[in-house]
Amino acid sequence: MFVMQIPMKEMTLPTMHNLNTSESNIVVWRKCTPFCDKTVECPEHHELLQAIVNCTDQLGHLSNLDGLKACIEKYQSMGWDRNDTIPDPVASNRLPLIHWAASLGKCNALEWMLSNGFDSTVTIGSLTENALHRTILYLYKSRPKFTTKELKPKFRKICNLLSNLMYHSDLGNGTPLHLAASLLCSSETRLVFFQTAIEVMAAQAKEMNDSDRMATLDAKNNEGNTCLHILAGANEKIKVDHVCTAISALLQSGADKTMRNAKDQTPLDIAIQKGYNNVIDELVKIVNPSTSLVKESPSSSTSHHDSRSLMTMVDMRRGSPVSNSMINLNRSAYGYTERRRSRSRSPIRSPRSERERESPPMAHSKYEDSARNGFLIKQEDENEVDSSLQPTSPASDAMSSMSNIDVNSPLLSHLAEAGLLSEVSDLLSRAKARDESQLKRYQQQAKDLDTQIMYKQKEIERIKSEVETLRKKRNRCDDETAKLKKKLASCSNAIRELPYGQNSNTGEAQSVAHSPAT
C-alpha cells in the first residue's frame, strides 16, 4: 500500500515559531475527491486517485508530481496500463487517469502524462466523452470557490494541451464545443463559465489551419447540428446575452452560419422560430473574420492589409482623367519623383538611348517597386477604360491571355523590358481571387439581409394585425359606451317624468326605513 510519509516536524504542536512560518510549507494530503459527498462516509479511494487529487500546479516538491510518478510505476509493475481506468471502489470514479487530471485542472500532471505516452483520446466503453469533455463538465465543480475569471487561464492551458480533441472524428454525440453549447442552453448556473469555454475554444480554433478549424467550428453531431444550431435554439431570455456573446466569438473565428442540419435548417431558421431578436441580429450581422485566419506569404501581405493595394486601387477614380497610355502611379503617397504627366498613345519612336532613359532600369525599377507594393496600373480616358491587364500565367502565356490589349502599348513594352509582366499578372490573379471571395461574402451577406428583411416584414404584419384587433375592440367599446349613455339618458328622463308626490312619498318611506327604531 502506498503510504505518504510526513516528517515529524510537521506534526508538532503549534507554537509561536510554527505560527510565524509560511503556510506554503504545509502539505495537506486529501483522501477524497472534490466531488465526494461530505455528508456521507466514503470508502478508501484508490491510491492512484488520491495521488492525482493531491497534485498541484506549484513548482518543486509542492507539486506532489513525484508521488504520482512513483504510484504509477508501482501499479504498472503490477500489470495496470496507463490508459486503463482507475479501479476505485466507487463506480463513478472509474475513469482513465488522464481524464481525472483534466477534470481536476492538474495542468502539470496532464502535461507530464502527454509527454510520457498517455493517450489523450482514450474513452470509456461506449461513451464518447474524452478528457476535454470531462474538463467542461467537472472543472468548475472541482473548484467551486473559484470564479470563471480565475478558472479561465487553467481552462485555456488545458485546451492548448488537448487541442487535438476539439476536432476528433469519433465523437458521435458531439465535440467539446457541442457540449459547452448544450450546457449553456440547458444549465441554470455557471452560464459565464460555459460561455467562456466556448470563447476560449473558438479562439483556439482560430489559430488552427483551415481544415482543422472547419472540423472544429463546423462539426455536426448525430442530429446534424453545429454549435451555432444549438446556441440558436436557446429558449430562455436570461441566457440570450450569453448565447449572443458565444455566437459572436464563433463567427469571428470563422464558423459557417449557412450550415444546415438534418432538418434542413440553418441556425438563423432556428433563431427565427424561437423569436429572440438579439440572437437573430447576431446571426445576420455582417462579420468579417480576422485576417489572421489567412496564412499570408510575404509577397501577399501588403495586398491584404495595405489600403493602397492593387485590388483596392484598381477601382479607385482619379480626380482628373489622364491619357490612355499613361501609367498612373500614386507618386505623392510613395515618395516618387514626379515625371511627365502624359504620354502619346502612339508607340514610342524615340532613339534607343532616349527610350532607355525613360524606361525603368533592369536592376531596380520603379515598376518593380510598384508591383511589389501593389500600385495601380490602369489606363483611363474620360471615365472610359480602353484597356486593362488580365490575369495571366508566366512566360509566353502572359501575352496571349491579354489579347484585348494593344501589343504596341508603351505600358506592355516597359513591363516586358523590365521583366515584370508575369509579376503583374500574378498580382492581378490574386486580385481576381480576392474579388471572387469578396463577391461570395457579399452575396451571403445580401442573403442574410434579405432573410432579416423578411423576418421584420413578418413582424410588421403581426403588429398590424394586433393593431387592427385592438382597433376593433376599441370600436366595440365605443358602441357599448354609446348604448349605455342612451340607457342612462332614458332613465334620467323617466325619473323626471314621475309625479312629484310619488317622489316625496318614496323619499319619506325611504327616510322611515333608515331611521333608528324608537
N, C-alpha and C positions, 0 to 999 in steps of 0.2 A: 504493500500500500504506500502510495506517495504521500509523504508527510512533510509539511512545511516547518522547518526548524527555525524558531525565533530566538535570538540571543537573549541571555538573561537580563542584560541591561535594559531591555525594553519592557521587562515585566516587573521592574522595581516600583515601589510605591512612589506616588507623586511627591516631589519636593520642590522647593523654590528653584533649585538649579534645573530640574526637569521641566518646570513650567516655563522657564526662560529659553529653552531650546526650541529650535524650529520644528513646526509640526510636519514639515515635509519629510523628516527622517522617520516618521511613524508609519509603518506598513500595516494596513488592516486587511486581513485575509477573509474574504467573503465566501460563505459556503452555499449561498443561494443565488439565483439569477434575479435580475430586476423585475422579472415577470411573475415571480412566485407570490402566492397569496400569503401575506404576513399573518393573517388570522388563522391559517391552517398550518399544522406542523408538516414540514416537508421531509421526505426520506433523504438520506445522504446522497447527494448528487455525485456523478462520476467525476473522477479526478481530472479528466480532460476538460470537462465542462467547468469545473472550478478553476482550472488553470487559465482558460481563456477569459473567464469572467474577471479574474484578478489582474489581467494585463492592463497596462495603461499606455498612454501616448507620451509619457515623460521620457526623459533621457536616462541612460545609465541603468543602474540596478533597480531604480524605481519603476522601470517599465515592466518588471517581472517576466520579461521575454525569455530569459534563460530557464526559468522554471517551466515554461510552456514547452520549450525545446526538449528539455530533459524528459518531460512527461510523454511527449510524442515519441521520442526514441524508445522509451520503455515499452510502450504499447505496440509499437511497430515490431519490436523484437518478439512480442507475444502473438504476432500474426494479424494485428489490426492494420488496415490500409489507410493511408492518409486521406483518401476520398470517401471512406466509409462513414456511416452515421455514428454518432456517439452513443454507445449502449447505456443510456441513462435509465434509471428506474421509472422516470416519468415519461410516458409515451410521446407527449407533445414536444419533449426536448430532444428527441432522437433525430437530429439534423446533422449534416456534414459540418465539420469544424470550421470550414471557410464561411458557411452560412452564419454561424454564430459570430465570427469575427466581424462580418459586415453588419449584422443586426445590432450588435453592441457598439459599433463605431470604433473598433480597435484597429486603427489605421496602421500602427507599427506592426502588429501581428499579421494583419492582412497583407501588407507589403512583403513581409518576410515569407509568408506562405506562397505568394505568387512567384517569388524569386527562387523557391525551393521545390517547385514541381507540383504544387497543389493545383487541381483542375478547377478553374473559376466557373466553368459551365456545368458543373455537376448538379443534378436534380435528384429528387426522391421519388422512386417508383413512377407512377402515372402522373404525378404532379409536375407541372412545368415551371414552377417558381424557381428562379435562380437566386444567387446571392444578392443581386441588386434589387430584385423583388422584395427580399427579406429586409433590406435596408429601408425601403419605403414603408413597409408595413410596421417595423418594430423600432427603428432608430429613435423616433420621438418618444416611444413608450419606455425605452431603456433609460432615458434621461428626462423624466417628467418635469424636473425643476428647471430645465434649460429652455430658453426661448428659441424661436426659429432663427433669430439673428445669430445666436451662439452656435446653433447646430449647422448653419449653412456652410461654414468653411469645412467642417468634417464631412458633410454630405458631398461637397464638391470634390474633396480629395478621394472619397470612395468612388465617385463616378469616374474620376481620372484613372483610378486603378482598374476599374471594371468596365471601361468604356466599350469593350467588345461585347458585353451583354446587352447593350442598348439596342442592337440590331440583330440579335441572334435569331436564326431562321426556324428553330424548333419550338417556338412559343405559340402554341395554338390558341391559347386564351388571351394572348396579347403581350406586348412588350412592357417594360417598366413604365414607359410613358402612358400606355393604356391604363395601367394600374393606378398611377397617380391621378390621371384624369377621372377615372371612375370613383376614386376615394374623394376627390374634390367635390364631385357632384352628389355623393351619397352620404358623406360623413356630416356629423353635426359639430364636431370640434376639430381643432388644429387645421383649419382651412388654409391658413397662411403657410403652414409647412408644406402642404401638398402643392399649393401654388408656387412656392419657392422651388420645390423639387422639379416641377415642370420647367421653370425658368432656367435652372441650372443645367438640366439635361438638354434643353434647347440650345443653350449657349455652347455646351459641349459638342452637340451635333454640328453647329455652325463651323467648327474647326476641322471637321472631317472632310474627306474627299467627297466628290459628288455622289458616287454610288452608295457609300455608307451613310451619307446624310439623308438621301432619299429613303434608304432602307429603314432609317430611324424615324424620321418625321412623318413619312407617308405609309408606314407599315399598317397592315389591316389585321384585325382579329378574326375569329371564326365567323362573325356576323358581317364581315366586310367593312367594319367601321375603323376609321383612323382616329387618332387622338382628337382631331378637330371635330369629328362627328360626335364623339362622346361629350366634349365640352359644349357643343352647340345644343345638346339635349338637356342642359341644366333647367330644372323646373322649380327652383326656389329663388325668390327675389333676393334673399340675403346673400346668395352665392354668386350673383351676377357680376359684381365688381371683381371678385377673384377670378371668375371664368374669363372675363374680358382681358384681364392682365395676362393670363396664361395664353389666350388665343393670340394676343399681340406678340408675345415672345416667340411663339411658334411661327407666325407669319414672317416676323423679322428674320428668323433663321432660315427661311426658305420652304416652309411647309406648303403643300399644294392644296388650296381650298376648293379645287374643282373635282377632287376625287369623289367617286360615287360608291356607295355601299351596296350590299346585296339587294336592297330595295330600290336601287337606282336613285338614291337621294344624295345630294351634296350637303355639306354642313349648313349652308345657307337655307336649304329647304327645311331642314330640321329646326333651325332657329326661327324661321317664319311660322312654323307650326306651333312652337312654344310661345311665340308672341312677345319676347323680350327685346325691346328696341335697341338696348345697349349692345346686346350680343349681335344683332343684325347689323348695326352700324359698324361694329368692329370687323365683321366678316366682309362687308362691302367696301371697307376703307381701302383706298389706294395705297398699297405698301410696296416699297422698293427695297428688297433685301440688300443688306450691306454688300458693297463691292468686295469686301474681304472674302466673300464666298468664291470669287473667281480667282483661280490661280494664275496670276498675270506673269508674263515674261517681261524681261527688262525692256524689250523693244516695244511692247504694247502698253506699258504702264502709263505713259503720258496720254495715250488716247483714251484711257478710262477716266482719268482724273483732271486733265487739263481742259478747261472750257474752250481753249483755242485749238483743239484738235481738229483733224481733218474732217471727221464726221460732224462735229459741231459747226464748223465754219463753212461747210460746203453749201449750206442753205442760207447763209447769212447775207443779207443785202448790203451793198455798199452805198455810201452817201452820194456818190456821183458815178455814173457809168464810165467804163473805160473801154478802150478799143478791143476788138475781137482777139488780137494776138498777144495781148499783154498778160504777163504772169503777175497776178495781184498778190503781193506779199505784204503782210502787215509789218512793215519795217519799223514803224514807230514803237510798236509793242515789244519788239525783239532787239532793238538797238542797231538795226542795219542802216547803212548809209543810203540816203535817198538817191535813186537813179532816175533815168528818164521815165516820165510818166506814161508815155505811149510809144508804140512802135507801129510800123507799117504792117498791114496784114499780108502783103505780098512776101514771097520768100526773100531772104536776105541775099543780096548780090554783092556785098562788100568784099574787099580783098580778104584773104585768109588771115592776115595779121590783124585786121580790124575785127574780124569775126572771133578770133581767139581772144582779143582784148575784151569783147563784150560777153563771150561765153564763160561759163563758170570753170574754174581750174579743176583739173582731174584729181589733184591730191586732196584738196579740202574745199569743196564748193559750197556756195550759199544754198544751192538747190539741195545738196546733201543735207545741210542743216535743216532746211525746210521739211524734207522728207522725214528726218529723224524727229523733229519736233511736231510733226503733224500740221504743217502750214497748209493754207488753202491754195489749191491750184485749180483755177476756174476761169473761164472766159465768158464775158457778158457784153451785151450791146443793147442799150436802151431796154432793159428788163427782159430781153430775149436771149436765151442761151443758144449760141450757134454750135458749140461743140463741147464735149465733156470726155473725161477719161473714164473708161470702163474697167472693171476688174479683169486682170489678165494673169496669165501664167508667165513665168520667166522665159528668157531666151526668145526664140522667134515667134512663139505664140502670142507675145505681147502685142506685136504689130497687127497680126491677123485678127485678133479679137477686137481691136479698136478700128473697125472698118469705117465707122461713121466719122472719123477724124481725118482731116486733110493731112496726108503724109508729108506734105511740104511745109507744114506748120512750123514756125520757129520754136514753138514750145517743144514739139517732139524732137526737133534737131538738137536743142540744148540738152534734153533729157537723155537722148541716145549718146551724144558725145560725152556726157558726164557719167554714163553707165548707170543711170538712176531709173530707167524705165521700169525695170522689174520691181524695184523698191516701191515706186509709186503705185504700181499695180497691186502689190501686196497690201499697201495702205488702203487702197480703195476696196480690196476684197474684204479686209477686216471691217471697214466702214459699212459695207453692204451687209455683212453678217450681223453687225450690231443693229443696223436698221431693221433687219428682219426680226431680230429678237425683240427690239423695242416695239415693233408693229404688233407682234403677238401679244406682248404685255398690254399694250393699249387696247387691243381688241378684247382681251379678257376683262380689262377694267371697264370698257364700254358695256360688256355683257353684264357685269356686276351692277353697274349703274342702272341699266335697264331693269334688272330684277328689283333694285331698290325703288325705282320709279313705279313699277307695277305694284309693289307692296304698299307704297304710300298712296297710290290711287285707290287700292282696296280699302285702306284706312279711311280715305276721304269719303268713299261711298258708304262705308259703315257709319261714319259720323253723320253724313247727310241723312241716312235712314233713321238714325236716332233723333236727329233734329226734327225730321218730319213726324215721327211718332210723338215727340213732345209737343209739337205744334198742334197735332190733332187732339191730344189731351187738353191742351190749353183751350181749344175751341169748345170742347165738351164742358169744361169748367165754366166758360163764358155763357154757354147755353143754360146750364143749371143755375148759374147766378141770375140770369135774366128771368127764368121761371120762378125762382124764389122771390125775386123782387116783385113780380106780378102778384104772387100769393100774398105777400106782405101788404101790398097796396090794397088788395081786396079785403083783407082782414081789417085794415085801418078804416076803410070806407064803411064796412059793416058795423064797426064799433061806433062810429059817428052817427049812423042812422038809427041806432036803438033809442027808444023813448027815455026822456030824462029821469022820470020817476022810477022806471025799472032799473036804471043805472044806480039811483040813490038807494032803492031798496036792496039792491045787490050789495052796495057798499055797506049799508047798515048791517045786513046779515053777516057780511064778512067781518065787520068790526065786532059783532057779538060773539062770533065763533072764536075770535082771537083774544077776547077779553078774559081776564082771570075769573075763576068761579068765586061767587060771594058766599 
